[in-house]
Structure formats: C-alpha cells, structure tokens
Amino acid sequence: MDDLELLQYLFDLQGFVILENVLSKEEVTTLNAIVDAQNLSEPGLASDQRFGRAAGSGPEGTGFLNWGQPFCDLLDHPRILPLLRFMLGDYIRLDRIYGIHMRKGTDGLILHGGGAPYSPGEFYHFIQGRIENGFVVVAWNLTDTGPGKGGFFCIPGSHKSNFKLPQTLFDAHDRSSVAYIPEAPAGSAILFSEALTHGTAPWQADFHRRSVLYKYCQSQLAWSAGRVQPPADIALTPRQQILFREPADPGRYFPSLFEDSQRFFL
C-alpha cells in the first residue's frame, strides 16, 4: 500500500510523483502488444510524436480506449485513484488522452506550463489545508525513460512559481542544471500537475519510447470544446462512466468518484 501522506508531501513539494511497478511485466507486454497491432507509422524526428489522440490534442472520440479493455482498466487504476483524490478532489473528469512514441533522434518538446501568467485551468494553490489544482497528467510508461534515454523532464517546484520562465532556462531546455529527468522504468506512472513547468527531452535510447497519457481535471474545467468519448464495445464501470461526463459544478451537477464524499452548500 502506498504512503499517501508521503506522496502528498512530495507532490506539493515537487509538482510530480513517480510510482514504480504499478503495472506488472505481463500488463506492460499486453499493452505494448495492443499498440503493435495498430500498425502505427514509424515515429518521426520532429517533437510531439503522438498517437491514439482524443479531445484537446486531436479530434474528439475514443482514441486508444477503443483498442481494448486494458487501456480502459487504467482509467481508475486502484493505485492511481487515491492520488488523484488529493490532487484534484472528489469530482474528477477525464479531459484528454494521447500516446507518445519516439525513436532515437526524435526532438524533445520545449518547456511549457507553470509560472505566470498561466493558462486558465493550469493553476496550483494551497487553500485552507488542501490542494487546489486544475489539471493532472498520468503518464504510463510502457518503456523505460530517464537520464541517458529521454522522456519526461521538468523543473521541480515550478508549479508554485510566481514569475515567468526566464528566457535563459527556456533556451537551455533539458540542458539546464535545474531541469530534472527522473528515472521511470516501464510499468511506472508519472503523475504531474499541468501547472508544473515540464517538457520532453530528446530521445537518445536505441529502443523506442512509448507512453500513454491520461489527463484529468476538476469537474468544472475543460481544456477544449472536444470531448473524450467512452468506447462503444467495452463495458465501463459506473465510476469510469462518471469520468466521461460533461463539465459541471462539483457536487451539484457532477457526482463524486468516491462513495464517502460529502458536499455542503451555503
């Protein structure tokens, strides 16, 4: 069982946490086999090599959720849901999904997010003893990422910054001394606030990078007019179905994902 008190502290401190061994080797193999079966085109060398997109990062629809039950099982994975609760609260919707694949030499994605002025929804505050956070990304690693390979990187603590990212840091990208590329083996889940200044380091490994990203938000928020749609031929649990609801006021028009939640109105 995860130490939620420790993870909450680290998330508030860093703006991200990494859970290793969330997925077994067999689960990672199954997910990769499903992706392989899609016969995706070889990733290019330009940054932002995405696949299975839905909603804000591409046309609305089911994206890779329609590829099979294992992708739907990740929606409310029991290791992830308790973390989303202290990160976003009890009223959570799924906003966007997409995958990232990279081959050796693929460019990284520039630093973005965090600081001021931030985009609406990309906020992080601590109010009356609880985290108020707009968007959280859960990046499931289907291959290893980290130093010497590439993948997710960030400036730890930048989700609390009150100043614009200096141009010198922006220009340095992942080469800056303040940029951190964490080790995250296949089967890991990287959870980070969209308020965190983050990016993608160029891919250096001989094998391909493959990660699938689920982006969640508070129920009243939305990144774009597009919506992720539930898969037509895969049965979802009642809790999973809640994640696909239209944006709405928490508690009043949008139900909790947690049965023990209470909401009071003045």
C-alpha positions in Angstrom: 0.0 0.0 0.0 1.3 3.5 -0.9 2.2 6.0 1.8 -0.3 8.7 0.7 0.9 11.2 3.3 4.4 11.0 1.8 3.2 11.2 -1.8 1.0 14.2 -1.0 4.0 15.9 0.6 6.2 15.1 -2.4 3.5 16.2 -4.9 3.1 19.5 -3.1 6.9 20.0 -2.9 7.9 18.9 -6.4 4.7 19.2 -8.6 5.1 15.5 -9.6 5.5 12.0 -8.1 6.5 8.7 -9.7 5.1 5.3 -8.8 7.1 2.4 -9.9 5.8 -1.1 -10.6 2.2 0.0 -10.9 1.9 -2.3 -13.9 3.3 -5.8 -14.0 5.6 -7.0 -16.7 2.7 -9.0 -18.1 0.5 -6.0 -18.2 3.1 -3.9 -19.9 3.6 -6.6 -22.5 -0.1 -6.8 -23.2 -0.5 -3.1 -23.6 2.6 -2.9 -26.0 1.2 -5.8 -28.0 -2.1 -4.0 -28.5 -0.2 -0.9 -29.7 1.9 -3.0 -32.0 -1.3 -4.5 -33.5 -2.4 -1.0 -34.6 0.5 -0.9 -37.2 1.3 2.7 -36.4 3.6 4.6 -38.7 7.2 4.9 -37.6 7.6 8.0 -35.3 9.3 10.9 -37.0 12.2 13.1 -35.7 10.1 16.1 -35.1 8.8 16.7 -31.5 5.4 15.8 -30.2 5.0 12.4 -31.8 1.5 11.4 -30.7 -0.8 8.6 -31.3 -4.3 7.5 -30.2 -5.4 11.0 -29.7 -8.7 12.2 -28.3 -10.1 15.6 -27.3 -7.8 18.5 -26.7 -4.8 17.1 -28.5 -6.7 15.9 -31.6 -10.2 15.0 -32.8 -12.7 14.1 -30.1 -13.5 10.5 -29.9 -12.4 7.3 -28.1 -8.7 7.4 -29.0 -6.8 4.4 -27.8 -9.5 3.5 -25.3 -11.2 1.7 -28.2 -8.2 -0.6 -28.7 -9.1 -2.9 -25.8 -10.1 -3.4 -22.1 -6.5 -3.0 -20.8 -6.5 0.7 -21.7 -9.9 1.2 -20.0 -8.6 -0.5 -16.9 -6.1 2.3 -16.5 -8.9 5.0 -16.2 -9.4 4.5 -12.5 -6.5 2.2 -11.6 -6.6 1.5 -7.8 -3.0 2.7 -7.3 -3.7 6.0 -9.0 -7.2 7.0 -7.8 -6.2 7.8 -4.2 -3.5 10.2 -5.5 -5.9 11.9 -7.9 -8.2 12.4 -5.0 -5.8 14.6 -3.0 -4.5 16.2 -6.2 -7.9 17.2 -7.7 -10.6 16.4 -5.1 -13.6 14.1 -5.3 -15.1 15.5 -8.5 -12.9 14.5 -11.4 -13.4 14.1 -15.2 -11.2 12.8 -18.0 -10.2 15.7 -20.2 -7.7 14.4 -22.8 -5.8 11.2 -23.8 -3.0 10.5 -26.2 0.1 8.4 -26.6 3.7 9.4 -27.3 6.2 7.4 -29.3 9.7 8.4 -30.1 12.7 6.9 -31.8 16.4 7.6 -31.4 17.0 11.2 -32.5 13.4 12.4 -32.1 13.4 16.0 -30.9 12.1 16.9 -27.4 9.2 19.2 -26.6 10.0 22.6 -25.3 9.4 23.6 -21.7 5.8 24.8 -21.0 3.4 25.3 -18.2 3.9 26.9 -14.8 4.9 30.4 -13.8 3.0 33.5 -14.6 0.9 34.2 -16.5 -0.5 30.7 -16.6 -3.2 29.4 -18.9 -6.7 29.2 -17.3 -7.1 25.9 -15.5 -3.3 25.4 -15.1 -3.4 26.6 -11.5 -1.9 25.2 -8.3 -2.8 26.7 -4.9 -3.0 25.6 -1.3 -6.1 26.9 0.4 -7.5 26.0 3.8 -5.4 22.9 4.2 -6.0 21.3 0.8 -4.6 21.4 -2.7 -6.5 23.3 -5.3 -5.1 22.1 -8.7 -6.7 22.3 -12.1 -5.2 19.5 -14.3 -3.2 16.4 -13.5 -1.5 14.1 -16.1 -0.9 10.4 -15.5 1.8 9.2 -17.9 2.0 5.4 -18.0 5.4 4.3 -19.2 5.3 1.3 -21.5 9.1 1.6 -21.9 11.9 2.9 -19.7 12.6 6.6 -19.6 15.2 8.6 -17.7 18.7 10.1 -17.9 20.6 8.9 -20.9 17.3 7.9 -22.6 15.0 10.9 -22.5 11.3 11.4 -22.0 9.5 13.4 -19.3 11.5 16.2 -17.6 10.6 19.2 -15.5 11.7 22.0 -13.2 10.7 20.6 -9.8 8.7 23.1 -7.7 7.9 25.4 -10.6 4.2 24.8 -10.2 4.4 27.3 -7.3 6.5 29.9 -9.2 5.1 33.4 -9.4 7.4 34.5 -12.2 7.6 33.9 -15.9 10.1 31.3 -17.0 13.4 33.1 -17.8 14.4 33.0 -21.4 17.8 31.6 -20.5 16.1 28.5 -19.0 13.7 28.2 -21.9 16.6 28.3 -24.4 18.6 25.7 -22.4 15.6 23.3 -22.5 16.7 20.0 -20.8 20.4 21.0 -20.7 19.8 23.4 -17.8 21.1 22.5 -14.3 17.6 23.0 -12.9 16.0 20.6 -15.4 15.4 17.1 -13.9 14.9 13.9 -16.0 13.6 11.3 -13.5 14.2 7.6 -13.8 10.9 5.9 -14.6 11.1 2.2 -15.7 8.4 0.5 -17.8 5.4 -0.1 -15.6 5.8 3.2 -13.8 3.2 6.0 -13.6 4.4 9.6 -13.6 1.7 12.0 -12.1 2.3 15.7 -12.5 0.4 18.9 -12.4 -0.1 20.8 -15.6 1.0 23.9 -13.6 4.5 22.3 -13.4 7.0 23.6 -16.0 7.7 20.5 -18.0 8.7 19.2 -21.4 10.1 16.2 -23.2 13.8 15.5 -23.5 15.1 14.4 -26.9 15.1 10.6 -27.3 18.6 9.0 -27.1 17.9 5.3 -26.4 18.2 2.7 -29.1 14.7 1.4 -28.4 11.5 3.4 -29.0 9.8 5.4 -26.3 6.2 4.6 -25.7 3.9 6.2 -23.1 0.2 6.7 -22.8 -1.1 9.8 -21.1 -4.5 10.3 -19.3 -5.2 13.9 -18.4 -7.7 14.6 -15.6 -9.2 17.8 -14.3 -11.6 19.2 -11.7 -15.2 18.6 -12.9 -16.0 22.2 -13.8 -13.0 22.6 -16.1 -12.3 21.7 -19.7 -9.2 22.3 -21.9 -11.1 22.5 -25.2 -14.5 22.1 -26.8 -13.6 18.5 -27.8 -14.5 15.6 -25.6 -13.1 12.1 -25.0 -15.9 9.6 -25.7 -16.3 6.2 -24.0 -15.6 3.2 -26.2 -18.6 1.7 -27.8 -17.9 -2.0 -27.3 -16.2 -2.1 -23.9 -18.3 -2.1 -20.7 -17.3 0.5 -18.2 -17.9 0.5 -14.5 -20.3 3.2 -13.1 -17.3 5.1 -11.7 -15.5 5.0 -15.1 -18.6 6.3 -16.7 -18.5 9.4 -14.5 -15.1 10.4 -15.9 -16.8 11.0 -19.3 -19.4 13.4 -18.2 -19.7 16.9 -19.5 -18.0 19.6 -17.3 -20.3 20.7 -14.5 -20.3 22.2 -11.0 -18.8 19.7 -8.5 -21.3 18.1 -6.2 -24.3 20.0 -7.5 -24.3 18.7 -11.1 -21.3 16.3 -11.2 -21.1 13.3 -8.9 -18.2 12.2 -6.8 -16.0 9.3 -7.8 -15.9 8.4 -4.1 -18.9 7.0 -2.3 -17.9 8.6 1.0 -17.7 12.1 -0.4 -19.9 14.9 1.1 -20.5 18.3 -0.4 -22.1 21.2 1.6 -23.6 24.4 0.2 -24.2 27.7 2.0 
